[in-house]
């Protein structure tokens, strides 16, 4: 018997239930591994899928086990896998990550010094961050404006850009986010009326090279005044902005960053050159609360489920 989270209809966090399944996932094949899950990240996309907002992209085959980001210890390995039982790995779960055991098709090693929680926070946010950052085409000396700069994706992009000597100006909404962005090397400006003027004041006579929108709250149209060409604006959250001529990343599956490249971020975590904050961890039995807190926007950092926790 093993525990996993399922929901059998779209809806609020109350549709989530923890069940006991009779058998763990089938033995892995090829390069796959089966892992005993230590940590699984909860992402905004998980909640959108659960609510049915992405049904056209991710049609449900109920019952659904939510989540994709996972980290844990190898329990069984496929016949061509180079991993062994007991190895620490992370990656994207096949068939949902919110369970005590899952299959991972393309596992990656967790470097020494990186926690399971940190590793589980990497896959979705890390892939999106690498993809979005590359789409901005910025380089040393450029100016990048990031909407949602203190969020899971934006904070990774900020650190990648600062490491490349790119000036980052990020819009934020709270004192906590203000402090985080400053710590990461970015220049925070507040959302709300007049934010364009605050960005211009922050950069002086310099011109904005690119704008990255990570959260899709209607800021793209205003952002166009900051750049010479709408194509210099990249969004991974606002499909309605396509009509404005901006760049949307995420629509084409071929844009996806190969899973193997997430090892770069894991190694940066190990080296101390990348910071990913964990806001709170929850045992699997509190998955409804984890989703509720996520939807309420209470978190400043990643929310992690720990299936093996009895807290």
ABEGO torsion letter per residue (X at the ends): XBBBBBBABBEBAAABBBBBBABBBBBBBEABBBBBBABBBBBAAAAAAAAGAAAAABBBBOBBBBEABBBEBBABBBAABABBBGBBBBEBBBGEABBABBBBABBBBBBBGBBAAAAAAAAAAAAAAAAAAAAAGBBBGBBBBBBGAABAAAAAAAAAAAAAGBBBBBBBABAAAAAAAAAAGBBBBBBEBGAAAAAAAAAEABBBABBBBAAGAGAAAAAAAABABAAABBBAABAAAAAAGBBBBGABAAABBBAAAAAAAAAAAAAGABBBBBABBBBAAAAAAAAAAAAAGABBEBBBBBAABAX
